[in-house]
Amino acid sequence: MYHHSASASHPAAGSAGTGVLDPVVVDSKDAIVFQRCTWCGTAMYHRLLCPVCQGSELRTERSEGAGTVRHSTVVHRNTPAARNVSLIEMAEGFVVRGRVMGPPVGIHSGDRVRLSTAKDPVRGEPVFQLIDEPYRAWT
């Protein structure tokens, strides 16, 4: 339930103090922007409310682009060639869905990745590249 208080010191959602509706000025076109809750500090990707405290006061931040593959799967449907779809946990703490460059079967959980392109021109999702190729003697 929402209670309005005239003495509240927090700005309303969508005002100059929040990052939900504010335009973001990013130095590079190859950057991922995410939101961070001003109440609890939770980082999230493309949300209107904080998934932890349901707060609507979110500030927009720029990610450094480093992350770890948490899950990867190979998709063969509706595509001319097999491609991977991965969930990447970014260093800032949020998870984003994207594609990792390389052979689809060569991407595994725990692989470290770096952002290559913030938006794939075909699918509109971030594209990552492996930072270092891990040694896989048994694959």
C-alpha positions as CSV (number, residue, x, y, z in Angstrom):
1,M,0.0,0.0,0.0
2,Y,1.3,3.5,-0.9
3,H,1.1,6.3,1.7
4,H,1.7,9.8,0.5
5,S,3.6,12.0,2.9
6,A,4.2,15.7,2.2
7,S,7.3,15.6,4.4
8,A,9.0,12.8,2.4
9,S,12.5,13.9,1.2
10,H,12.6,11.5,-1.8
11,P,11.6,12.7,-5.3
12,A,8.7,11.2,-7.2
13,A,9.3,8.4,-9.8
14,G,10.3,9.9,-13.1
15,S,11.6,13.1,-11.7
16,A,15.1,14.5,-12.0
17,G,16.3,12.4,-9.0
18,T,15.6,9.0,-10.5
19,G,17.2,7.2,-13.4
20,V,14.1,5.4,-14.8
21,L,12.9,7.9,-17.3
22,D,16.0,10.1,-17.5
23,P,18.0,10.1,-20.8
24,V,21.4,8.5,-20.3
25,V,24.6,10.1,-21.6
26,V,27.0,7.4,-22.3
27,D,30.6,8.0,-23.4
28,S,30.7,5.1,-25.8
29,K,28.1,3.4,-27.9
30,D,29.5,0.0,-26.7
31,A,28.3,0.2,-23.1
32,I,25.5,-1.4,-21.1
33,V,23.5,0.8,-18.8
34,F,21.7,-0.6,-15.8
35,Q,19.7,0.6,-12.9
36,R,20.6,0.6,-9.2
37,C,18.0,1.1,-6.4
38,T,18.7,4.1,-4.3
39,W,17.0,2.4,-1.3
40,C,18.7,-1.0,-1.1
41,G,21.5,-0.7,-3.7
42,T,20.4,-3.7,-5.8
43,A,21.6,-3.7,-9.4
44,M,19.2,-4.7,-12.1
45,Y,18.8,-4.6,-15.9
46,H,15.8,-2.9,-17.6
47,R,13.4,-2.8,-14.7
48,L,10.9,-0.2,-13.5
49,L,10.8,-1.4,-9.9
50,C,13.5,-2.9,-7.6
51,P,12.9,-6.7,-7.4
52,V,14.1,-6.7,-3.8
53,C,12.4,-3.8,-2.1
54,Q,9.9,-2.7,-4.8
55,G,11.3,0.8,-4.8
56,S,10.8,3.0,-7.8
57,E,13.7,5.3,-7.2
58,L,16.4,3.9,-9.6
59,R,19.5,5.6,-10.8
60,T,21.1,4.8,-14.1
61,E,24.7,3.6,-14.1
62,R,27.2,2.5,-16.8
63,S,28.6,-1.0,-16.6
64,E,32.4,-1.7,-17.1
65,G,31.5,-4.6,-19.4
66,A,33.2,-7.5,-17.5
67,G,31.1,-10.6,-16.5
68,T,30.9,-14.3,-16.1
69,V,28.8,-16.8,-18.0
70,R,26.2,-18.3,-15.6
71,H,24.3,-20.4,-18.2
72,S,24.6,-21.0,-21.9
73,T,22.5,-23.0,-24.3
74,V,22.6,-23.7,-28.0
75,V,19.6,-22.7,-30.1
76,H,18.8,-24.3,-33.4
77,R,15.3,-23.1,-33.9
78,N,14.3,-20.1,-36.1
79,T,17.9,-19.5,-37.1
80,P,19.9,-20.5,-40.2
81,A,22.9,-21.7,-38.0
82,A,23.2,-22.7,-34.4
83,R,23.8,-19.9,-32.0
84,N,24.2,-19.6,-28.3
85,V,22.0,-17.7,-25.8
86,S,23.8,-17.0,-22.5
87,L,23.0,-15.5,-19.2
88,I,25.9,-13.2,-18.2
89,E,26.3,-12.1,-14.6
90,M,28.0,-8.7,-14.8
91,A,30.6,-7.6,-12.2
92,E,28.2,-5.0,-10.9
93,G,25.7,-7.7,-9.8
94,F,23.0,-7.8,-12.5
95,V,22.3,-10.5,-15.0
96,V,21.8,-9.8,-18.7
97,R,20.8,-12.1,-21.6
98,G,23.2,-12.0,-24.6
99,R,25.3,-13.9,-27.1
100,V,29.0,-14.9,-26.7
101,M,31.1,-15.0,-29.8
102,G,32.7,-18.3,-30.7
103,P,31.5,-21.8,-31.3
104,P,28.2,-22.3,-29.5
105,V,29.3,-25.6,-27.9
106,G,32.5,-23.9,-26.7
107,I,30.8,-21.6,-24.2
108,H,30.5,-22.9,-20.7
109,S,29.3,-21.7,-17.3
110,G,32.1,-19.9,-15.4
111,D,33.8,-18.5,-18.6
112,R,34.9,-14.9,-18.1
113,V,33.6,-12.5,-20.8
114,R,33.9,-8.9,-21.8
115,L,31.3,-6.8,-23.7
116,S,32.1,-6.5,-27.4
117,T,29.0,-4.7,-28.7
118,A,26.2,-3.3,-26.6
119,K,23.6,-4.1,-29.2
120,D,23.6,-6.8,-31.9
121,P,22.2,-5.2,-35.1
122,V,20.0,-8.2,-35.8
123,R,18.7,-9.4,-32.4
124,G,19.3,-6.2,-30.4
125,E,21.0,-8.1,-27.5
126,P,24.5,-7.5,-26.1
127,V,27.4,-9.5,-27.6
128,F,30.3,-10.7,-25.5
129,Q,33.7,-12.2,-26.2
130,L,35.7,-14.6,-24.1
131,I,38.5,-12.9,-22.1
132,D,40.7,-16.0,-22.0
133,E,40.2,-19.4,-23.5
134,P,40.2,-21.9,-20.7
135,Y,42.1,-25.2,-21.1
136,R,39.6,-28.0,-21.7
137,A,41.6,-31.2,-22.1
138,W,38.6,-33.5,-21.9
139,T,36.3,-31.7,-24.4
